[in-house]
Amino acid sequence: MNLIDVHAHLDHAEFSNQLEQLIPRWKELGVKHIITSGVNTTTNRKTLELAKRFDIV
């Protein structure tokens, strides 16, 4: 199954120390793309950095 998460906020603090483990797990579960967005300039920059680090973001 191919899944796309169309509304995520991966810049939230809850994810900050877990993304290295979560992204591979989500890929195993069939997530092909994650559309994440920030809510201001600072979080938008964090989101862009995540997109550079992870191929499914």
C-alpha positions as CSV (number, residue, x, y, z in Angstrom):
1,M,0.0,0.0,0.0
2,N,1.2,3.5,-0.9
3,L,0.3,6.1,1.7
4,I,0.7,9.9,1.6
5,D,0.4,11.9,4.8
6,V,-1.1,15.2,3.5
7,H,-1.0,17.2,6.8
8,A,1.9,16.9,9.2
9,H,3.9,19.3,11.4
10,L,7.2,17.4,11.7
11,D,8.8,20.6,13.1
12,H,7.0,20.1,16.4
13,A,9.3,19.5,19.4
14,E,7.7,16.1,20.1
15,F,9.4,14.8,16.9
16,S,12.7,16.5,17.2
17,N,14.6,13.6,18.7
18,Q,12.7,10.8,17.1
19,L,12.6,11.5,13.3
20,E,15.7,9.4,12.6
21,Q,13.8,6.4,14.0
22,L,10.2,7.3,12.9
23,I,10.9,8.1,9.2
24,P,12.3,4.6,8.4
25,R,9.5,3.0,10.3
26,W,6.8,5.0,8.4
27,K,8.5,4.0,5.2
28,E,8.3,0.3,6.2
29,L,4.5,0.9,6.8
30,G,4.0,2.2,3.3
31,V,4.3,5.9,3.7
32,K,5.7,7.3,0.4
33,H,5.4,11.0,1.0
34,I,4.8,13.3,3.9
35,I,3.6,16.8,3.3
36,T,4.6,18.9,6.3
37,S,4.3,22.6,6.8
38,G,5.3,25.3,9.3
39,V,3.1,28.0,10.7
40,N,5.6,30.9,10.6
41,T,8.9,31.8,9.1
42,T,10.9,29.9,11.7
43,T,9.0,26.7,11.4
44,N,8.9,27.0,7.6
45,R,12.7,27.0,7.7
46,K,12.8,24.0,9.9
47,T,10.4,22.2,7.5
48,L,12.6,23.0,4.5
49,E,15.6,21.5,6.4
50,L,13.6,18.4,7.1
51,A,12.8,18.1,3.4
52,K,16.6,18.2,2.6
53,R,17.3,15.5,5.2
54,F,14.5,13.0,4.4
55,D,13.6,11.9,0.9
56,I,9.9,11.3,1.7
57,V,9.3,14.8,3.2
